[in-house]
Amino acid sequence: MLGINNNDPENDKVTLIEGNKASLADHLATLKERRVLYLTRNAISMKQAVASLSKNTQLKLLTPYSESGLYTPAEQIKALISKRQHLLREAVTVLAECLDYKVFPEYTCERAAILFNNVVKPLHDTYVSEQGAYPFATFFQRYLGLEELGEDKTQLWEVIETIFKELAEVAPFENLRDDKERAAFLLCTPSAHHTKVILMTE
């Protein structure tokens, strides 16, 4: 397994780590902002390794794993675009309607970021400091079907943050021209929060 750190000029080198799939996740968990090339002998070994890695929430698999097997790059791109469309339509648009924010007729990732920075986060900050009426109650009733939100709203805010963070990750897809550029972006762009894992057979 080769770890390549492109963000640290002092550590711009290839690191060889030996071990089996059981210890692979432990090795990768210590890597920060790295892309990792993992070679296996065959597809079965690859699937076993990915199944092990998928249990670690700190790792971001460049080739996602499903119960039916490994996604191809084209399938991954399609899944990310589908997730973008779903979040914009089912989450961001609904949130804007619940907050009576009518600036945009439809949403992109860029417009979603404007909504978050200019409206959503200020409303949350005001709620935290003043403890008035919860501003997102209607949204969670529509988005998740929650009638009772409980006293602690921390996890609810994490849900909203996650929506906008995931949109920020796929935002570059709005400006890339085709799937070839999207695939290159997925392969080459380092993540500030995850180790990217690329898997291939010998």
C-alpha positions in Angstrom: 0.0 0.0 0.0 1.5 3.3 -1.1 0.7 6.6 0.7 1.4 9.8 -1.1 1.1 13.1 0.7 0.9 16.0 -1.8 0.1 18.7 0.7 3.2 18.6 2.9 6.3 19.8 1.0 8.5 18.2 3.6 6.9 14.9 3.3 6.2 14.7 -0.4 7.2 11.1 -0.8 5.8 7.6 -1.2 5.4 5.5 2.0 5.3 1.7 1.8 3.2 0.1 4.5 3.1 -3.7 4.8 0.2 -5.6 6.3 -3.0 -7.4 5.6 -6.5 -6.0 5.2 -7.2 -6.4 8.9 -4.5 -3.9 9.8 -5.0 -1.7 6.7 -7.6 0.6 8.2 -5.4 1.2 11.3 -2.5 2.3 9.1 -4.7 4.6 7.0 -6.3 6.2 10.1 -2.9 7.8 10.9 -2.6 9.4 7.5 -3.9 13.0 7.0 -4.8 14.6 3.7 -3.4 11.6 1.7 -4.3 9.7 -1.4 -3.5 6.0 -1.1 -3.0 3.4 -3.8 -3.9 0.0 -2.6 -3.0 -3.0 -4.7 -4.6 -6.4 -4.3 -4.1 -9.8 -6.1 -7.6 -10.1 -7.3 -11.1 -8.6 -7.2 -12.1 -10.8 -4.3 -9.3 -9.5 -2.1 -10.2 -5.9 -3.2 -13.8 -6.3 -2.1 -12.7 -7.8 1.2 -10.3 -4.8 1.8 -13.0 -2.3 0.8 -15.5 -4.0 3.1 -13.0 -3.6 6.0 -12.2 0.0 5.1 -15.8 1.0 4.8 -16.3 0.4 8.5 -13.9 3.3 9.2 -15.9 6.6 9.0 -12.6 8.7 8.8 -11.7 7.1 5.4 -13.1 8.3 2.1 -13.0 5.6 -0.5 -12.3 7.1 -4.0 -14.1 4.0 -5.4 -17.2 3.5 -3.2 -18.3 0.1 -2.1 -21.8 -1.3 -2.2 -23.3 -4.7 -1.4 -23.2 -5.5 -5.1 -19.5 -4.7 -5.4 -17.3 -1.8 -6.4 -18.6 1.2 -8.2 -16.9 2.1 -11.5 -15.8 5.8 -11.8 -18.7 6.5 -14.1 -21.1 5.0 -11.5 -19.5 7.1 -8.8 -19.8 10.3 -10.8 -23.5 9.4 -11.5 -24.1 8.8 -7.7 -22.5 12.1 -6.7 -24.5 14.1 -9.3 -27.6 12.3 -8.1 -26.8 13.1 -4.5 -26.3 16.8 -5.4 -29.7 16.9 -7.1 -31.4 15.2 -4.2 -29.9 17.5 -1.6 -30.6 20.7 -3.6 -34.2 19.6 -4.3 -35.2 17.8 -1.1 -33.2 19.6 1.5 -32.0 23.1 0.4 -35.1 24.1 -1.5 -37.4 22.9 1.3 -35.2 24.7 3.9 -35.4 28.0 1.9 -39.2 27.6 1.7 -39.5 27.0 5.4 -37.4 30.1 6.1 -39.4 32.1 3.5 -36.2 32.9 1.6 -37.2 33.7 -2.0 -34.1 35.1 -3.5 -33.4 32.2 -5.9 -35.9 30.5 -8.1 -33.8 27.3 -8.0 -30.6 26.2 -6.3 -27.1 25.3 -7.2 -24.3 24.4 -4.8 -23.0 28.0 -5.0 -26.5 29.4 -4.1 -26.9 26.9 -1.3 -23.6 28.2 0.2 -25.0 31.8 0.0 -28.2 30.6 1.8 -26.2 28.9 4.5 -23.7 31.8 5.2 -26.2 34.6 4.9 -29.4 33.1 6.4 -29.1 29.7 8.0 -26.0 30.1 10.1 -26.9 33.5 11.4 -30.4 32.2 12.4 -28.7 29.3 14.3 -26.2 31.6 16.0 -29.0 33.9 17.1 -31.0 30.9 18.4 -27.9 29.6 20.4 -27.3 33.0 22.0 -30.9 34.0 22.7 -32.7 30.5 23.1 -35.8 31.8 21.4 -38.1 29.8 19.0 -36.2 27.2 17.1 -36.0 28.5 13.5 -35.8 25.1 11.7 -38.7 23.3 13.3 -40.8 23.4 10.2 -37.9 22.2 8.1 -37.4 19.1 10.2 -41.1 18.4 10.1 -41.1 18.4 6.3 -37.6 17.0 5.7 -37.5 14.2 8.3 -41.1 14.0 9.5 -40.1 15.0 13.0 -42.9 16.4 15.1 -41.0 16.3 18.4 -37.5 17.8 18.3 -36.5 17.5 21.9 -34.6 19.9 24.1 -31.1 19.4 22.7 -30.9 20.7 19.1 -27.2 19.9 18.6 -27.7 16.9 16.5 -30.3 18.7 14.4 -27.8 21.4 13.6 -25.3 18.7 12.6 -27.8 17.4 10.1 -28.1 20.8 8.5 -24.3 21.3 8.5 -23.8 17.9 6.9 -26.2 18.8 4.1 -24.2 21.9 3.1 -20.8 20.3 3.7 -21.7 17.5 1.2 -22.9 20.0 -1.3 -19.6 21.9 -0.9 -17.7 18.7 -1.8 -19.6 18.2 -5.1 -19.8 21.9 -6.0 -16.9 21.7 -8.4 -19.0 19.3 -10.6 -21.1 22.3 -11.5 -18.2 23.8 -13.4 -16.6 20.7 -14.9 -17.4 20.1 -18.5 -17.6 16.3 -18.8 -17.1 13.0 -16.9 -13.5 12.9 -17.9 -12.8 16.1 -16.0 -14.9 14.9 -13.1 -13.0 11.7 -12.9 -9.7 13.6 -12.9 -11.0 15.9 -10.2 -12.0 12.9 -8.0 -8.6 11.3 -8.5 -6.3 14.4 -8.1 -8.0 16.7 -5.6 -6.8 16.2 -2.0 -9.3 16.2 0.8 -8.7 18.2 3.9 -10.8 15.8 6.0 -10.3 12.4 4.6 -7.8 9.9 3.3 -8.7 9.0 -0.3 -8.3 5.4 -1.2 -7.8 4.2 -4.8 -8.1 0.4 -5.3 -6.9 -1.7 -8.1 -5.9 -5.3 -8.8 -2.5 -6.4 -10.1 
